Amino acid sequence: MLNMSRLNIIFLLFLCVSCTRKLKIQQNLSNLRGSLKTDSTKNFILYYPKNSFIDSNKINLALSIENYRADILRIMHENDYPFKIEAFFFSTKNEMQLKLRSQSEGLSFPRDNIACFIYSRNFNGYTRHELSHIISINLWGKSALWIEEGFATLTDESFQTESFHKQTRNILNTKDFIPVELLFTKFNQFNGNWFRYVETASLLRFIKEKYGIDGIKTVWRNKALFLEDRSQDDLIKEWIKMLEKPIS
Protein backbone atom coordinates (compact mmCIF):
# COMPACT_ATOMS: atom_id res chain seq x y z
CA MET A 1 0.00 0.00 0.00
CA LEU A 2 2.86 2.38 0.84
CA ASN A 3 4.54 1.79 -2.52
CA MET A 4 1.24 2.33 -4.32
CA SER A 5 0.68 5.58 -2.41
CA ARG A 6 4.14 6.78 -3.39
CA LEU A 7 3.44 5.97 -7.04
CA ASN A 8 0.17 7.89 -6.88
CA ILE A 9 1.91 10.88 -5.32
CA ILE A 10 4.67 10.81 -7.98
CA PHE A 11 2.05 10.61 -10.74
CA LEU A 12 0.09 13.53 -9.28
CA LEU A 13 3.26 15.59 -8.96
CA PHE A 14 4.11 14.81 -12.59
CA LEU A 15 0.65 15.98 -13.67
CA CYS A 16 0.99 19.18 -11.65
CA VAL A 17 4.40 19.95 -13.15
CA SER A 18 3.13 19.20 -16.68
CA CYS A 19 0.04 21.39 -16.24
CA THR A 20 2.09 24.24 -14.76
CA ARG A 21 4.60 24.04 -17.64
CA LYS A 22 1.78 24.09 -20.21
CA LEU A 23 0.12 27.10 -18.58
CA LYS A 24 3.42 29.01 -18.50
CA ILE A 25 4.06 28.34 -22.19
CA GLN A 26 0.53 29.42 -23.10
CA GLN A 27 0.94 32.58 -21.05
CA ASN A 28 4.20 33.31 -22.85
CA LEU A 29 2.45 32.84 -26.19
CA SER A 30 -0.33 35.19 -25.13
CA ASN A 31 2.25 37.83 -24.24
CA LEU A 32 3.99 37.37 -27.60
CA ARG A 33 0.94 38.04 -29.77
CA GLY A 34 1.39 41.79 -29.64
CA SER A 35 5.09 41.75 -30.49
CA LEU A 36 4.98 39.40 -33.48
CA LYS A 37 3.88 40.15 -37.01
CA THR A 38 0.52 38.60 -37.93
CA ASP A 39 -0.96 37.30 -41.17
CA SER A 40 -3.94 35.11 -41.96
CA THR A 41 -4.66 32.40 -44.49
CA LYS A 42 -7.92 30.55 -45.02
CA ASN A 43 -7.24 28.14 -42.17
CA PHE A 44 -4.42 29.70 -40.11
CA ILE A 45 -3.40 32.75 -38.16
CA LEU A 46 0.36 33.10 -38.55
CA TYR A 47 2.66 34.78 -36.01
CA TYR A 48 6.34 35.37 -36.76
CA PRO A 49 9.22 37.79 -36.01
CA LYS A 50 9.35 41.03 -38.00
CA ASN A 51 12.17 41.55 -40.51
CA SER A 52 13.15 37.89 -40.32
CA PHE A 53 13.73 35.11 -42.85
CA ILE A 54 10.18 34.02 -42.07
CA ASP A 55 8.85 37.50 -42.83
CA SER A 56 10.56 37.54 -46.23
CA ASN A 57 9.27 34.04 -47.04
CA LYS A 58 5.75 34.39 -45.64
CA ILE A 59 4.06 33.59 -48.96
CA ASN A 60 5.88 30.25 -49.27
CA LEU A 61 5.22 29.58 -45.61
CA ALA A 62 1.50 30.23 -46.01
CA LEU A 63 1.27 27.94 -49.05
CA SER A 64 3.26 25.20 -47.31
CA ILE A 65 1.23 25.13 -44.13
CA GLU A 66 -2.06 25.04 -46.06
CA ASN A 67 -0.70 22.13 -48.12
CA TYR A 68 0.40 20.31 -44.96
CA ARG A 69 -3.11 20.64 -43.54
CA ALA A 70 -4.60 19.27 -46.77
CA ASP A 71 -2.15 16.33 -46.79
CA ILE A 72 -2.99 15.39 -43.21
CA LEU A 73 -6.72 15.42 -43.94
CA ARG A 74 -6.10 13.29 -47.04
CA ILE A 75 -4.11 10.73 -45.04
CA MET A 76 -6.88 10.67 -42.42
CA HIS A 77 -9.60 10.37 -45.10
CA GLU A 78 -11.34 13.38 -43.57
CA ASN A 79 -13.05 16.07 -45.65
CA ASP A 80 -12.38 19.11 -43.49
CA TYR A 81 -11.13 20.52 -40.23
CA PRO A 82 -13.54 23.21 -39.03
CA PHE A 83 -11.25 25.22 -36.73
CA LYS A 84 -8.68 27.87 -37.50
CA ILE A 85 -5.21 27.14 -36.10
CA GLU A 86 -2.88 29.71 -34.56
CA ALA A 87 0.65 28.97 -35.77
CA PHE A 88 3.64 30.60 -34.03
CA PHE A 89 6.92 30.53 -35.94
CA PHE A 90 10.40 31.18 -34.56
CA SER A 91 13.66 31.68 -36.46
CA THR A 92 15.87 29.46 -34.31
CA LYS A 93 15.67 26.83 -31.61
CA ASN A 94 17.31 29.25 -29.18
CA GLU A 95 14.73 31.93 -29.93
CA MET A 96 11.86 29.51 -29.37
CA GLN A 97 13.36 28.27 -26.11
CA LEU A 98 14.04 31.79 -24.90
CA LYS A 99 10.57 33.10 -25.71
CA LEU A 100 8.60 30.10 -24.48
CA ARG A 101 10.92 28.70 -21.80
CA SER A 102 10.58 25.31 -23.47
CA GLN A 103 13.23 22.86 -24.71
CA SER A 104 11.01 21.54 -27.52
CA GLU A 105 11.57 22.12 -31.23
CA GLY A 106 7.84 21.86 -31.90
CA LEU A 107 4.77 22.19 -29.70
CA SER A 108 1.04 21.75 -30.08
CA PHE A 109 -1.95 22.44 -27.87
CA PRO A 110 -4.83 20.63 -29.57
CA ARG A 111 -7.57 21.86 -27.25
CA ASP A 112 -6.59 25.46 -28.03
CA ASN A 113 -5.73 24.94 -31.71
CA ILE A 114 -2.26 26.40 -31.18
CA ALA A 115 1.05 25.13 -32.57
CA CYS A 116 4.66 26.39 -32.43
CA PHE A 117 7.39 25.72 -34.97
CA ILE A 118 10.93 26.62 -36.02
CA TYR A 119 11.23 27.87 -39.60
CA SER A 120 14.56 28.87 -41.14
CA ARG A 121 16.76 28.31 -44.18
CA ASN A 122 18.18 25.16 -42.60
CA PHE A 123 15.27 23.80 -40.57
CA ASN A 124 11.57 23.32 -41.16
CA GLY A 125 10.86 20.22 -39.14
CA TYR A 126 7.89 19.00 -37.11
CA THR A 127 5.33 21.27 -38.83
CA ARG A 128 3.23 18.39 -40.16
CA HIS A 129 3.84 16.43 -36.96
CA GLU A 130 2.42 19.12 -34.66
CA LEU A 131 -0.44 19.97 -37.03
CA SER A 132 -1.32 16.29 -37.14
CA HIS A 133 -1.63 16.21 -33.35
CA ILE A 134 -4.09 19.10 -33.42
CA ILE A 135 -6.21 17.79 -36.28
CA SER A 136 -6.28 14.10 -35.32
CA ILE A 137 -7.00 14.64 -31.62
CA ASN A 138 -9.78 17.13 -32.30
CA LEU A 139 -11.40 15.01 -35.03
CA TRP A 140 -10.85 11.54 -33.53
CA GLY A 141 -10.43 12.24 -29.81
CA LYS A 142 -7.53 11.32 -27.54
CA SER A 143 -5.74 8.00 -27.97
CA ALA A 144 -2.74 6.28 -26.41
CA LEU A 145 0.49 8.29 -26.53
CA TRP A 146 2.33 5.84 -28.80
CA ILE A 147 -0.57 5.90 -31.29
CA GLU A 148 -0.79 9.70 -31.33
CA GLU A 149 2.97 10.06 -31.78
CA GLY A 150 3.27 7.22 -34.29
CA PHE A 151 0.48 8.61 -36.45
CA ALA A 152 1.82 12.18 -36.30
CA THR A 153 5.22 10.84 -37.36
CA LEU A 154 3.57 8.85 -40.16
CA THR A 155 2.15 12.03 -41.69
CA ASP A 156 5.76 13.29 -42.01
CA GLU A 157 7.00 10.28 -43.98
CA SER A 158 7.26 12.15 -47.29
CA PHE A 159 10.05 14.24 -45.72
CA GLN A 160 12.14 11.18 -44.85
CA THR A 161 14.99 10.00 -47.06
CA GLU A 162 13.94 6.42 -46.30
CA SER A 163 10.51 5.00 -45.52
CA PHE A 164 9.72 4.09 -41.93
CA HIS A 165 9.42 0.45 -42.99
CA LYS A 166 12.96 0.56 -44.39
CA GLN A 167 14.35 2.36 -41.34
CA THR A 168 12.72 -0.19 -39.03
CA ARG A 169 13.90 -3.08 -41.21
CA ASN A 170 17.46 -1.77 -40.90
CA ILE A 171 17.42 -2.00 -37.09
CA LEU A 172 15.14 -5.02 -36.70
CA ASN A 173 17.81 -7.47 -35.56
CA THR A 174 20.09 -4.98 -33.84
CA LYS A 175 20.37 -3.53 -30.34
CA ASP A 176 18.71 -0.35 -31.59
CA PHE A 177 15.37 -2.08 -32.08
CA ILE A 178 13.00 -1.43 -29.18
CA PRO A 179 10.53 -4.25 -28.43
CA VAL A 180 7.39 -2.51 -29.60
CA GLU A 181 5.38 -3.78 -26.62
CA LEU A 182 7.54 -1.57 -24.41
CA LEU A 183 6.57 1.48 -26.45
CA PHE A 184 2.89 0.81 -25.79
CA THR A 185 3.29 1.53 -22.09
CA LYS A 186 6.68 3.24 -21.71
CA PHE A 187 6.95 5.52 -24.75
CA ASN A 188 8.31 8.44 -22.76
CA GLN A 189 10.99 6.32 -21.11
CA PHE A 190 12.75 6.26 -24.49
CA ASN A 191 12.88 10.06 -24.69
CA GLY A 192 15.50 11.20 -27.17
CA ASN A 193 15.45 7.90 -29.07
CA TRP A 194 14.31 8.59 -32.66
CA PHE A 195 13.54 4.90 -33.24
CA ARG A 196 10.50 5.04 -30.93
CA TYR A 197 8.89 7.26 -33.57
CA VAL A 198 10.18 5.21 -36.51
CA GLU A 199 8.88 1.90 -35.15
CA THR A 200 5.42 3.13 -34.14
CA ALA A 201 5.04 4.96 -37.46
CA SER A 202 6.03 1.79 -39.35
CA LEU A 203 3.57 -0.29 -37.34
CA LEU A 204 0.71 2.12 -38.01
CA ARG A 205 1.73 2.36 -41.69
CA PHE A 206 1.41 -1.44 -41.84
CA ILE A 207 -2.05 -1.29 -40.24
CA LYS A 208 -3.14 1.31 -42.80
CA GLU A 209 -1.71 -0.64 -45.73
CA LYS A 210 -3.34 -3.94 -44.73
CA TYR A 211 -6.53 -2.87 -42.95
CA GLY A 212 -7.11 0.59 -44.37
CA ILE A 213 -7.92 3.81 -42.60
CA ASP A 214 -10.70 2.00 -40.72
CA GLY A 215 -8.00 -0.17 -39.13
CA ILE A 216 -6.14 2.96 -38.00
CA LYS A 217 -9.34 4.48 -36.62
CA THR A 218 -10.16 1.27 -34.75
CA VAL A 219 -6.71 1.13 -33.11
CA TRP A 220 -7.00 4.84 -32.32
CA ARG A 221 -10.43 4.39 -30.77
CA ASN A 222 -9.37 1.28 -28.83
CA LYS A 223 -6.23 3.09 -27.58
CA ALA A 224 -4.47 -0.23 -28.09
CA LEU A 225 -3.20 -2.50 -30.86
CA PHE A 226 -6.10 -4.81 -31.64
CA LEU A 227 -8.83 -5.09 -34.23
CA GLU A 228 -12.12 -6.97 -34.17
CA ASP A 229 -10.54 -10.22 -35.36
CA ARG A 230 -6.85 -9.56 -34.71
CA SER A 231 -5.14 -9.54 -31.33
CA GLN A 232 -2.09 -7.47 -30.43
CA ASP A 233 0.15 -10.53 -30.83
CA ASP A 234 -1.39 -11.32 -34.23
CA LEU A 235 -0.74 -7.83 -35.54
CA ILE A 236 2.82 -7.61 -34.23
CA LYS A 237 3.65 -10.98 -35.83
CA GLU A 238 2.16 -9.85 -39.15
CA TRP A 239 4.14 -6.60 -39.00
CA ILE A 240 7.43 -8.35 -38.19
CA LYS A 241 6.80 -10.90 -40.96
CA MET A 242 6.30 -8.05 -43.42
CA LEU A 243 9.54 -6.40 -42.27
CA GLU A 244 11.47 -9.68 -42.61
CA LYS A 245 10.18 -10.31 -46.11
CA PRO A 246 12.92 -9.80 -48.73
CA ILE A 247 12.40 -6.71 -50.86
CA SER A 248 12.05 -7.69 -54.50
Secondary structure as the mmCIF struct_conf table of DSSP 4:
data_model
#
loop_
_struct_conf.conf_type_id
_struct_conf.id
_struct_conf.beg_label_comp_id
_struct_conf.beg_label_asym_id
_struct_conf.beg_label_seq_id
_struct_conf.end_label_comp_id
_struct_conf.end_label_asym_id
_struct_conf.end_label_seq_id
HELX_RH_AL_P HELX_RH_AL_P1 LEU A 2 LEU A 32
TURN_TY1_P TURN_TY1_P1 ARG A 33 SER A 35
BEND BEND1 LEU A 36 LEU A 36
STRN STRN1 LYS A 37 SER A 40
BEND BEND2 LYS A 42 ASN A 43
STRN STRN2 PHE A 44 TYR A 48
TURN_TY1_P TURN_TY1_P2 LYS A 50 ASN A 51
BEND BEND3 SER A 52 SER A 52
HELX_RH_AL_P HELX_RH_AL_P2 PHE A 53 SER A 56
TURN_TY1_P TURN_TY1_P3 ASN A 57 ASN A 57
HELX_RH_AL_P HELX_RH_AL_P3 LYS A 58 MET A 76
TURN_TY1_P TURN_TY1_P4 HIS A 77 HIS A 77
BEND BEND4 ASN A 79 ASN A 79
BEND BEND5 PHE A 83 PHE A 83
STRN STRN3 ILE A 85 PHE A 90
BEND BEND6 SER A 91 THR A 92
HELX_RH_AL_P HELX_RH_AL_P4 LYS A 93 LEU A 100
BEND BEND7 GLU A 105 GLU A 105
STRN STRN4 LEU A 107 PHE A 109
HELX_RH_3T_P HELX_RH_3T_P1 PRO A 110 ASP A 112
TURN_TY1_P TURN_TY1_P5 ASN A 113 ASN A 113
STRN STRN5 ILE A 114 ILE A 118
BEND BEND8 ARG A 121 ASN A 122
BEND BEND9 TYR A 126 TYR A 126
HELX_RH_AL_P HELX_RH_AL_P5 THR A 127 TRP A 140
HELX_RH_AL_P HELX_RH_AL_P6 LEU A 145 LEU A 154
TURN_TY1_P TURN_TY1_P6 THR A 155 ASP A 156
HELX_RH_3T_P HELX_RH_3T_P2 GLU A 157 PHE A 159
BEND BEND10 GLN A 160 GLU A 162
HELX_RH_AL_P HELX_RH_AL_P7 PHE A 164 ILE A 171
TURN_TY1_P TURN_TY1_P7 LEU A 172 ASN A 173
BEND BEND11 THR A 174 THR A 174
TURN_TY1_P TURN_TY1_P8 LYS A 175 ASP A 176
HELX_LH_PP_P HELX_LH_PP_P1 PHE A 177 PRO A 179
HELX_RH_AL_P HELX_RH_AL_P8 VAL A 180 LYS A 186
HELX_RH_3T_P HELX_RH_3T_P3 PHE A 187 PHE A 190
TURN_TY1_P TURN_TY1_P9 ASN A 191 GLY A 192
TURN_TY1_P TURN_TY1_P10 TRP A 194 TRP A 194
HELX_RH_AL_P HELX_RH_AL_P9 PHE A 195 ASN A 222
TURN_TY1_P TURN_TY1_P11 LYS A 223 LYS A 223
BEND BEND12 ALA A 224 LEU A 225
STRN STRN6 LEU A 227 LEU A 227
TURN_TY1_P TURN_TY1_P12 GLU A 228 ASP A 229
STRN STRN7 ARG A 230 ARG A 230
HELX_RH_AL_P HELX_RH_AL_P10 GLN A 232 GLU A 244
BEND BEND13 LYS A 245 LYS A 245
HELX_LH_PP_P HELX_LH_PP_P2 PRO A 246 ILE A 247
#
